[in-house]
């Protein structure tokens, strides 16, 4: 079709026209991808936006047992999705906690307050999406704040977040043990 964008590759025959090229395909094997270490959290970047024209970033996130999450925050310019592959991840959305087990998907649109943590004694694995890919670079920058081997202060987290259209959700202060209320709501659609 004449209106569709086309990518071409040079023809080996200088007299003939260039052939349309197929889009580049990214294949990331189980031991491949950029690794970002954030204390007890390990991210493996599966797509940094290079292949998707920056429309999508994707990471495998491994939370060690008893890993606290970032301060509760809001994104202004990207959606963030979390698919729990194994373990249990506690998502705090405003004043509600949800314990998400394997097979649960949590989608956070711009403006929604949220954080997550692994409050259990077992590792948890999630696949995390960022649309657009803006937040992949945030994790790279955040890794630098762990350079001395200590977790960054909440202030350092917030400074780094602010460079990526993200603000703390100050209206939802954390209680001890990362809880924001006394009840633990199950994830909608899951048996409790």
Backbone as a ProteinNet text record, in pm:
[ID]
protein_1_A
[PRIMARY]
XXXXXXXXXXXXXXXXXXXXXXXXXXXXXXXXXXXXXXXXXXXXXXXXXXXXXXXXXXXXXXXXXXXXXXXXXXXXXXXXXXXXXXXXXXXXXXXXXXXXXXXXXXXXXXXXXXXXXXXXXXXXXXXXXXXXXXXXXXXXXXXXXXXXXXXXXXXXXXXXXXXXXXXXXXXXXXXXXXXXXXXXXXXXXXXX
[TERTIARY]
83.4	0	88.5	52.8	137.7	147.4	49.4	53	132.3	169.1	241.2	388.9	449.7	592.8	669.3	778.4	858.7	1003.5	1065.9	1208.8	1273.5	1379.1	1443.5	1587.1	1639	1781.3	1844	1970.3	2035.4	2028.6	2009.5	2007.2	2151.5	2174.9	2309.6	2333.2	2224.5	2234.3	2215.2	2320.4	2311.8	2213.9	2178.6	2084.8	1939.6	1912.7	1775.2	1733.7	1602.4	1550.8	1582.2	1583.3	1606.4	1483.4	1506.7	1397.6	1347.5	1217	1167.8	1235.7	1271.9	1333.8	1230.1	1245.6	1160.7	1206.4	1113.1	1154.5	1247.9	1337.8	1429	1348.1	1384.5	1319.7	1419.5	1374.3	1459.3	1426.1	1528	1512.3	1607.7	1552.3	1633.1	1621.9	1734.1	1736.9	1731.5	1715.7	1700.6	1822.2	1938.5	2058.9	2103.9	2019.7	2054.4	1980.1	2010	1944.9	2032.5	2015.8	2089.4	2039.2	2131.2	2094.9	2116.7	2016.3	2023.4	1998.6	2096.4	2085.1	2050.1	1942	1893.9	1881.1	1992.3	1989.6	1945.3	1831.5	1781.6	1687.7	1677.1	1593.8	1683.3	1651.5	1726.5	1630.1	1663.9	1586.6	1669.6	1603.2	1665.6	1585.5	1648.5	1579.7	1562.4	1437.6	1405.6	1384.2	1335.1	1315.9	1331.6	1429.5	1453.3	1389.4	1311.2	1244.6	1310.7	1428.3	1501.6	1424.7	1369.5	1299.6	1158.4	1100.1	959.3	939.7	1043.8	1030.4	997	1041.1	1020.8	875.7	792	652.8	638.5	734.9	723.5	860.2	870.4	985.3	936.7	1022.7	981.7	1098.2	1071.4	1176.8	1123.8	1211	1183.4	1236.4	1153.1	1190.2	1187.3	1299.2	1308.2	1325	1228.7	1232.7	1272.5	1382.8	1425.7	1323.3	1324.9	1233.9	1249.7	1138.5	1134	1196.6	1168	1218.8	1114.7	1150.1	1056.6	1056.8	951.1	942.5	981.4	964.9	993.4	885.9	910.7	803.6	682.1	561.6	441.9	450.5	416.5	439.9	335.9	340	252.1	336.8	304.6	369	276	332.9	251.5	250.5	353.4	367	374	357.7	358.8	272.5	223.2	153.1	258.2	227.3	317.4	233.3	273.4	202.3	292.1	232.9	308	236.7	305.2	251.1	333.6	269.9	340.1	359	484.3	519.8	526.7	587.4	597.3	607	568.9	571.7	449.2	459.4	351.3	409.7	346.1	389.7	275.7	307.5	206.1	208.5	95.4	78.7	-2.2	46.2	-27	-71.3	-201.8	-262.1	-343.1	-285.8	-350.4	-345.8	-462.8	-470	-501.3	-506.4	-540.3	-418.4	-407.3	-303.5	-367.2	-297.1	-340	-223.7	-244.8	-142.2	-165.5	-77.4	-90.9	-4.2	-66	5.7	30.6	102.4	136.6	11.2	23.8	-86.1	-165.8	-134.3	-205.4	-138.7	-221.3	-171.1	-226.3	-138.2	-176	-137.4	-234.1	-207.7	-227.4	-123.8	-127	-123.1	-234.8	-236.8	-167.6	-133.5	-75.4	-165.4	-101.6	-174.2	-216.2	-212.1	-255.9	-142.3	-168.9	-65.1	-40.4	85.9	116.6	258.3	278.5	409.6	391.7	500.8	495.4	609.1	595.9	699.2	681.5	787.7	778.1	786.2	673.6	669	682.9	703.7	709.8	854.7	869.3	1000.2	1049.7	981.3	1021.5	1043	1131.3	1148.8	1019	1005.6	891.4	946.3	883.8	926	806.8	832.2	729.2	786.9	699.7	734.7	667.9	748.3	701.3	704.9	595.4	588.5	586.4	644	645.7	605.2	492.5	448	423.8	506.2	623.9	739.4	855.1	970.4	1043.7	993.3	1058.4	1126.2	1063.3	1113	1230	1263.3	1381.9	1505.1	1518.1	1633.9	1631.1	1513.9	1504.2	1577.4	1555.7	1620	1771.8	1816.2	1960.7	2016.3	1946.3	1990.7	1984.4	1878.5	1863.2	1975.7	2020.1	2128.7	2253.2	2279	2394.8	2383.1	2260.7	2245.4	2277.9	2289.9	2328.1	2479.5	2554.1	2696.6	2776.7	2741.8	2818.8	2770.4	2679.1	2630.6	2512.5	2471.5	2356.5	2237	2118.5	1996.7	1989.5	1936.4	1923.4	1820.7	1836	1739.1	1609.8	1497.9	1375.4	1394.2	1473	1497.9	1571.5	1668.6	1742	1648.7	1561.2	1461.3	1375.9	1327.9	1237.4	1308	1434	1509.7	1522.1	1552	1565.6	1429.9	1324.8	1190.1	1150.8	1187	1141.8	1194.3	1303.7	1357.3	1275.7	1181.8	1102.2	953.1	912.7	770.3	698.8	765.9	711.3	723.7	617.4	616.5	574.2	620.6	576.2	427.8	361.5	220.4	216.7	252	264.4	135.5	23.5	-104.5	-130.7	-39.1	-52.4	76.1	93.4	215.5	221.1	340.4	359.9	348.1	287.2	286.8	400.1	431.9	536.1	507.9	613.1	607.7	550.3	552.6	509.3	359.1	280.9	135.4	76	-28.8	-96.2	-233.1	-279.3	-403.3	-399	-492.4	-486.8	-544.6	-613.4	-671.8	-590.3	-593.9	-523.4	-626.3	-656.5	-759.5	-702.3	-778	-730.6	-740.6	-665.9	-674.8	-811.5	-883.7	-1015.5	-1007.9	-1101.4	-1105.4	-1027.9	-954.1	-879.1	-952.5	-940.5	-994.3	-906.1	-967.6	-884.9	-855
-116.8	0	123.9	224.9	342.5	424.9	418.1	498.9	435.1	308.6	241.3	278.8	303.4	331	206.9	227.1	114.9	136.9	29.1	30.7	-45	8.9	-58.7	-91.4	-188.9	-221	-202.5	-168.8	-147	-271.6	-252.1	-361.2	-397.3	-526.1	-567.5	-531.3	-508.6	-468.8	-317.1	-243.1	-97.6	-42.5	-122.1	-74.4	-92.5	-185	-214.3	-135.6	-131.3	-60	-136.8	-64.7	-127.6	-209.7	-322	-408.8	-362.6	-382.1	-351	-444.4	-390.9	-471.7	-506.3	-623.9	-660.7	-582.2	-547.7	-480.3	-570	-509.3	-586	-656.7	-778	-856.9	-875.5	-858.1	-876.7	-1010.9	-1091.9	-1218.9	-1215	-1220.8	-1215.4	-1351.4	-1422.8	-1555.9	-1549.1	-1664.9	-1667.5	-1613.8	-1614.2	-1561.6	-1429.2	-1368.4	-1244	-1126.5	-1009.1	-887	-814.3	-685.4	-601.4	-628.7	-645.3	-667.9	-539.8	-501.5	-384.5	-433.2	-410.7	-452.7	-333	-348.8	-243.9	-303.6	-321.2	-385.2	-529.5	-564.3	-702.1	-726.2	-629.6	-642.4	-650.4	-745.7	-758.9	-743	-651.3	-633.9	-685.2	-757.3	-798.8	-731.4	-636.8	-560.7	-650.4	-673	-756.4	-670.5	-547.8	-452.3	-313	-238.7	-104	4.5	-34.4	60.9	71.9	14.5	23.1	-40.8	-158.4	-231.7	-179.3	-117	-76.5	71.9	139.2	282.4	357.5	304.4	362.7	359.5	278.8	265.9	174.4	81.3	-19.9	-54.3	-63	-120.1	-240.1	-338.2	-461.8	-514.5	-556.4	-610.2	-726.7	-822.2	-925.7	-871.5	-871.3	-816.9	-928.6	-949.1	-1051.3	-979.5	-1001.3	-943.3	-1052	-1031	-1125.7	-1125.2	-1227.9	-1228.3	-1101	-1052.3	-936.2	-812.1	-789.6	-671.6	-560.3	-447.5	-334.5	-271.5	-203.8	-138.1	7.6	79.4	222.7	297.3	423.7	502.1	503.1	505.2	510.5	635.9	620.3	726.5	723	827.6	838.2	871.7	809.8	842.6	935.4	1036.8	1129.7	1093.5	1021.5	1003.1	858.5	762.5	624.6	532.7	428.8	319.6	220.8	148.7	45.2	-78.9	-191.3	-316.3	-416.9	-502.6	-603.6	-737.3	-836	-971.9	-1057.9	-1113.1	-1193.6	-1334.6	-1373.4	-1504.8	-1608.7	-1571.5	-1664.2	-1585	-1650.2	-1584.7	-1497.5	-1410.8	-1318.8	-1179.4	-1083.2	-944.2	-862.5	-784.5	-696.5	-563.6	-529.7	-401.3	-312.8	-192.8	-94.3	12.7	33.4	130.8	225.4	344	435.7	377.4	347.4	292.9	143.2	80.4	-62.3	-146.5	-259.7	-357.6	-475.3	-525	-642.5	-739.5	-862.8	-964.8	-1037.1	-1015.5	-1071	-1195.2	-1306.4	-1432.4	-1460.4	-1567.5	-1604.5	-1605.3	-1544	-1536.2	-1407.1	-1322.6	-1195.8	-1087.1	-1002.2	-887.1	-760.9	-664.3	-536	-428.3	-346.7	-237.9	-105.9	-21.6	107.3	218.5	291.4	401.7	525.6	622	746.4	808.9	860.9	928.7	841.5	708.4	619.6	600.1	622.9	600	450.1	411.7	269.5	246.1	128	73.1	-78	-149	-294.6	-339.5	-459.4	-516	-667.2	-736.5	-879	-893.1	-918.1	-930.6	-1074.8	-1165.7	-1308.5	-1355.8	-1479.7	-1542.3	-1613.1	-1593.3	-1656.1	-1550.1	-1576.4	-1480.4	-1464.1	-1350.6	-1324.7	-1273.5	-1315.7	-1275.6	-1213.1	-1098.2	-1029.4	-993.6	-981.2	-916.8	-780.5	-676.2	-539.1	-469.2	-400.3	-324.5	-176	-98.2	47.5	101.1	172.8	228.1	377.6	459.1	423.2	377	359.3	297.7	386.8	503.6	606.3	553.2	461.7	422.5	325.2	268.3	181.1	261.3	383.1	466.4	505.4	521.4	548.9	441.6	313.8	206	208.1	243.9	258.5	368.4	481.1	591.4	554.5	484.6	445.5	352	266	173.7	250.1	365.4	445.4	491.2	505.7	549.3	436.7	313.6	199.3	177.2	266.8	247.2	215.1	272.3	246.6	121.8	44.8	-78.9	-61.1	60.6	86	130.5	101.1	144.4	296.3	355.7	501.5	548.1	667.5	725.9	753.3	769.5	807.6	935.1	1029.4	1154	1128.6	1037.2	1004.1	936.6	847.5	784.1	891.3	985.1	1089	1179.3	1214.4	1297.3	1226.4	1097	1020.7	1009.7	981.2	971.8	1102.2	1214.3	1343.3	1369.1	1304.7	1321.2	1244	1161.8	1076.4	1097.4	1221.3	1258.5	1173.1	1149.8	1069	1146.9	1145.3	1218.8	1126.7	1155	1073.3	1096.5	992.9	1003	1036.6	1160.8	1203.9	1190.9	1189.3	1178	1037.6	942.3	804.9	766.5	816.4	788.6	641.9	586.9	446.9	429.7	319.6	279.8	181	143.4	41.6	-84.1	-152.9	-275.7	-252.3	-126.1	-98.4	-100.4	-116.9	-123.2	15.8	38.6	167.4	159	38.1	23	-111.6	-137.5	-257.3	-380.6	-366.9	-482.6	-516.3	-641.6	-686.2	-739.5	-660	-696.8	-796.1	-901.7	-992.2	-922.8	-972	-919	-956.6	-859.6	-891	-1008.8	-1101	-1216.9	-1335	-1318.8	-1430.3	-1481.9	-1612.1	-1667.6	-1625.5	-1594.2	-1554.8	-1670.4
0	0	0	-71.9	-83.3	45	136.8	258.2	372	360.8	467.3	463.2	583.1	585.2	541.9	475	427.3	467.2	505.6	532.5	418	365.7	253.9	287.5	217.7	230	93.4	90.7	-38.6	-125.8	-250.4	-346.2	-380.4	-404.7	-446.1	-591.8	-663.6	-803	-808.1	-839.5	-836.3	-939.7	-1039	-1140.5	-1097.3	-1002.2	-961.5	-839	-813.8	-696.6	-567.4	-456.8	-326.7	-288.7	-219.2	-174.2	-37.9	-11.6	122.9	223.2	339.3	444	549.8	605.8	717.8	840.2	930.4	1054.1	1134.3	1209.1	1293.7	1402.3	1431.7	1535.6	1648.6	1769.9	1886.7	1950.2	1973	2042.7	2161.5	2282.5	2404	2472.6	2476.2	2537.1	2688.5	2754.3	2899.9	2975.7	2914.6	2980.8	2921	2838.2	2769.4	2831.6	2780.9	2826.5	2927	2930.4	3025.3	3167.1	3262.1	3401.7	3480.5	3556.8	3643.6	3786.1	3872.7	4012.2	4099	4175.1	4264.3	4403.9	4472.4	4603.7	4589.3	4651.6	4646.5	4528.7	4439.4	4319.5	4197	4108.7	3983.6	3866.9	3777.5	3654.9	3538.2	3450.4	3324.7	3214.8	3147.3	3043.8	2921.4	2882.9	2767	2642.6	2663.3	2553.2	2611.5	2561.6	2614.2	2529.1	2431.1	2343	2207.6	2192.6	2066.9	1951.9	1974.1	1867.8	1845.3	1947.7	1941.2	1911.7	1868.5	1843.9	1972.3	2084.5	2218	2265.1	2200.3	2243.6	2364	2383.2	2488.2	2542.9	2674.9	2743.3	2822.6	2843.2	2909.2	2990.5	3115.2	3200.6	3282.4	3308.5	3406.8	3539	3641.7	3771.4	3874.1	3944.2	4048.1	4182.2	4270.5	4405.3	4503.6	4575	4677.6	4791.4	4876.8	4991.2	5075.4	5125.6	5215.4	5152.8	5025.2	4955.7	4959.8	5021.9	5019.2	4880.7	4848.7	4718.8	4728.6	4617.1	4616.6	4695.8	4726	4787.3	4694	4751.6	4667.3	4579.5	4451.9	4354.2	4242.8	4158.2	4041.6	3919.7	3806.8	3679.9	3601.4	3540	3460.6	3312.9	3265.2	3121	3074.1	3162.1	3111.4	3196.2	3129.6	3195.1	3242.2	3349.6	3398.5	3426.4	3368.7	3389.3	3458.1	3541	3616	3601.2	3547	3538.9	3633.9	3736.5	3835.4	3778.7	3762.4	3707	3818.1	3931.4	4044.4	4174.2	4283.1	4413.2	4434	4534	4568.1	4582.3	4518.6	4525.2	4585.7	4687.9	4746.7	4672.6	4610.3	4544.4	4637.7	4659.7	4737	4639.8	4634.8	4544.4	4632.7	4655.5	4748.5	4888	4944.6	5080.9	5083	4966.8	4960.9	4923.2	4989.5	4957.6	4884.7	4784.6	4708.8	4702.4	4746.5	4733.6	4601.9	4506.3	4371	4359.1	4326.4	4309.9	4162.4	4134.2	3996.5	3908.7	3791.1	3696.4	3705.6	3803.8	3821.6	3738.7	3676.2	3602.3	3667.2	3693	3750.4	3650.4	3607.1	3512.2	3584.1	3581.2	3650.5	3546.1	3528.8	3432.6	3490.8	3406.8	3458.3	3564.2	3669.7	3776	3892	3878	3986.2	4087.3	4217	4317.4	4331.8	4347	4360.3	4409.4	4463.1	4492.6	4502.4	4522	4534.1	4623.9	4679.2	4765.3	4769.6	4807.2	4834.9	4985.8	5049.3	5195.5	5241.3	5147.8	5181.2	5197.5	5236	5252.3	5127.4	5013.8	4887.6	4780.8	4683.7	4573.8	4494.2	4429.3	4341.1	4208.4	4099.1	3964.8	3893.6	3829.7	3751.3	3615.3	3516.6	3390.3	3396.5	3376.9	3392.3	3257.1	3222.9	3097.6	3127.4	3036.9	3046.1	2909.6	2902.2	2774.5	2788.2	2725.3	2646.2	2736.1	2676.7	2742.3	2842.2	2869.8	2950.8	3076.7	3148	3279.4	3275.9	3162.3	3156.3	3196.9	3146.8	3182.2	3329.3	3386.7	3530.8	3609.8	3576.4	3650.4	3631.5	3513.6	3492.1	3582.1	3588.1	3672.9	3820.5	3860.6	4000.1	4042.6	3952	3983.8	4032.7	3976.8	4016.7	4162.2	4214.4	4353.5	4451.5	4401.8	4484.4	4480.7	4419.9	4394.6	4520	4633.8	4755.6	4829.3	4768.2	4827.6	4921.8	4944.8	5031.5	4948.1	5000.5	4931.6	4933.8	4828.6	4828.3	4931.7	4975.8	5067.6	4990.5	5061.3	4990.7	4909.1	4961	4888.8	4757.3	4758.5	4635.6	4535.1	4583.5	4496.4	4429.4	4510.2	4460.5	4359.8	4386.8	4291.4	4156.9	4161.7	4037.1	3966.7	4041.6	3983.5	3913.4	3973	3920	3778.7	3741.7	3605.8	3503	3549.8	3460.5	3482.3	3504.1	3516	3619.8	3732.2	3840.4	3970	4048.8	4174.8	4288.2	4409.2	4523.2	4549.9	4596.7	4634.3	4783.2	4815.5	4954.6	5033.4	4964.7	5033.9	5087.5	5058.3	5108.3	5179.9	5301.4	5377.3	5417	5415.3	5453.4	5604.4	5647	5787	5806	5928.4	5949.9	5868.7	5828.6	5748	5609.6	5562	5426.2	5406.1	5513.6	5502	5506.7	5431.6	5433.7	5500.4	5526.3	5602.3	5671.2	5760.9	5843.6	5776.3	5666	5598.7	5474.7	5438.6	5318.8	5220.8	5120.5	5024.4	4924.8	4891.9	4787	4652.2	4556.9	4421.5	4367.7	4310.7	4255.4	4159	4172.4	4082.7	4134.8	4244.6	4302.3	4424.6	4448.8	4571.2	4686.3	4801.2	4915.7	5005.7
[MASK]
++++++++++++++++++++++++++++++++++++++++++++++++++++++++++++++++++++++++++++++++++++++++++++++++++++++++++++++++++++++++++++++++++++++++++++++++++++++++++++++++++++++++++++++++++++++++++++++++

